Amino acid sequence: MTSHGSSHEPSTSACMLERARGGDPAAWRRLAQVYGPIVYGWARRCGCQSADAADVMQETFAAVANAIHRFDDQRDQATFRGWLWTITRNKLRDRARNQGQVEAAGGTDAQLAMQQVPSPEITEGDEPPSHQQSDAAIARRRTLELLRDGFEPRSWKMFWETTIEGREPIDVAEEMGVSKWAVYKARARVLQRLQEEMEGLLEFRL
């Protein structure tokens, strides 16, 4: 991606998930950057301390990296979010089992400390411990944060002021010394890129 969001940018028309499955490092990095905070939040909601939640997040994405080529988003009712939760849930169960083994050994201060950490109670068929809408909002916010570096600051400001802050394009244009059409064009460019990223990355079936 160039710093100006120009025609020299890598194409985002292909599904981000497909690119990640194909081994595209940039797509994989974006996938982890967007969904990482969601997985971390799931682990925290299941009772993990912050350090343990970070470990679960890392372990989850290590497993995702090895298995993403097997994810079939064409299967009925399949979503990447649901598939990701299944892997996260398995990692949480691994953690609970490991914790139980430590407790069974007993004796040391570290083992006693582990006994104070709640074990997640997770059963088959559970939904993620957060709402789809809140997860989607996190993902959209992360996508916006990551996209920002791909645009010239003035273009991003035009988009942000008119779309996020709700200001009139003519007011932003006067403030920045450009035509209102330049504002419309900048906003449309960012919105198009955001839509492409969301379509390629965020399958929440809202």
Solvent accessible surface area in square Angstrom, and as a share of the most:
residue,aa,sasa,rsa
1,M,88,0.39
2,T,48,0.28
3,S,67,0.44
4,H,113,0.50
5,G,8,0.08
6,S,43,0.28
7,S,111,0.72
8,H,148,0.66
9,E,31,0.14
10,P,73,0.46
11,S,76,0.49
12,T,16,0.09
13,S,100,0.65
14,A,51,0.40
15,C,44,0.27
16,M,9,0.04
17,L,12,0.06
18,E,88,0.39
19,R,45,0.16
20,A,6,0.05
21,R,47,0.17
22,G,69,0.66
23,G,55,0.53
24,D,42,0.22
25,P,98,0.61
26,A,46,0.36
27,A,0,0.00
28,W,66,0.23
29,R,130,0.48
30,R,32,0.12
31,L,0,0.00
32,A,30,0.23
33,Q,62,0.28
34,V,0,0.00
35,Y,1,0.00
36,G,4,0.04
37,P,51,0.32
38,I,2,0.01
39,V,0,0.00
40,Y,67,0.25
41,G,17,0.16
42,W,1,0.00
43,A,0,0.00
44,R,109,0.40
45,R,139,0.51
46,C,24,0.14
47,G,24,0.23
48,C,3,0.02
49,Q,96,0.42
50,S,60,0.38
51,A,71,0.55
52,D,36,0.19
53,A,0,0.00
54,A,32,0.25
55,D,70,0.36
56,V,2,0.01
57,M,50,0.22
58,Q,121,0.54
59,E,81,0.36
60,T,0,0.00
61,F,19,0.08
62,A,59,0.46
63,A,25,0.19
64,V,0,0.00
65,A,49,0.38
66,N,111,0.57
67,A,13,0.10
68,I,9,0.04
69,H,116,0.52
70,R,163,0.60
71,F,8,0.03
72,D,71,0.37
73,D,33,0.17
74,Q,154,0.69
75,R,142,0.52
76,D,112,0.58
77,Q,143,0.64
78,A,5,0.04
79,T,22,0.13
80,F,2,0.01
81,R,12,0.04
82,G,30,0.29
83,W,45,0.16
84,L,0,0.00
85,W,9,0.03
86,T,52,0.30
87,I,19,0.10
88,T,0,0.00
89,R,17,0.06
90,N,65,0.33
91,K,47,0.20
92,L,0,0.00
93,R,51,0.19
94,D,47,0.24
95,R,26,0.09
96,A,25,0.19
97,R,140,0.51
98,N,84,0.43
99,Q,5,0.02
100,G,34,0.32
101,Q,123,0.55
102,V,48,0.28
103,E,62,0.28
104,A,90,0.70
105,A,72,0.56
106,G,28,0.27
107,G,64,0.62
108,T,72,0.42
109,D,122,0.63
110,A,72,0.56
111,Q,35,0.15
112,L,89,0.44
113,A,59,0.46
114,M,58,0.26
115,Q,73,0.32
116,Q,145,0.65
117,V,19,0.11
118,P,71,0.45
119,S,51,0.33
120,P,14,0.09
121,E,160,0.72
122,I,22,0.11
123,T,88,0.51
124,E,132,0.59
125,G,65,0.63
126,D,53,0.27
127,E,131,0.59
128,P,11,0.07
129,P,46,0.29
130,S,17,0.11
131,H,142,0.63
132,Q,67,0.30
133,Q,122,0.54
134,S,45,0.29
135,D,2,0.01
136,A,0,0.00
137,A,46,0.35
138,I,39,0.20
139,A,0,0.00
140,R,104,0.38
141,R,130,0.48
142,R,58,0.21
143,T,0,0.00
144,L,27,0.13
145,E,86,0.38
146,L,33,0.16
147,L,0,0.00
148,R,141,0.52
149,D,122,0.63
150,G,1,0.01
151,F,9,0.04
152,E,48,0.21
153,P,104,0.65
154,R,106,0.39
155,S,12,0.08
156,W,9,0.03
157,K,79,0.33
158,M,13,0.06
159,F,1,0.01
160,W,88,0.31
161,E,28,0.13
162,T,9,0.05
163,T,55,0.32
164,I,77,0.39
165,E,100,0.45
166,G,57,0.55
167,R,81,0.30
168,E,106,0.47
169,P,13,0.08
170,I,83,0.42
171,D,66,0.34
172,V,0,0.00
173,A,2,0.02
174,E,126,0.57
175,E,99,0.44
176,M,23,0.10
177,G,68,0.66
178,V,44,0.25
179,S,61,0.39
180,K,76,0.32
181,W,170,0.60
182,A,38,0.29
183,V,0,0.00
184,Y,79,0.30
185,K,140,0.60
186,A,4,0.03
187,R,60,0.22
188,A,57,0.44
189,R,79,0.29
190,V,0,0.00
191,L,69,0.34
192,Q,110,0.49
193,R,18,0.06
194,L,30,0.15
195,Q,108,0.48
196,E,49,0.22
197,E,4,0.02
198,M,28,0.12
199,E,122,0.55
200,G,7,0.07
201,L,6,0.03
202,L,21,0.10
203,E,71,0.32
204,F,8,0.03
205,R,126,0.46
206,L,112,0.56
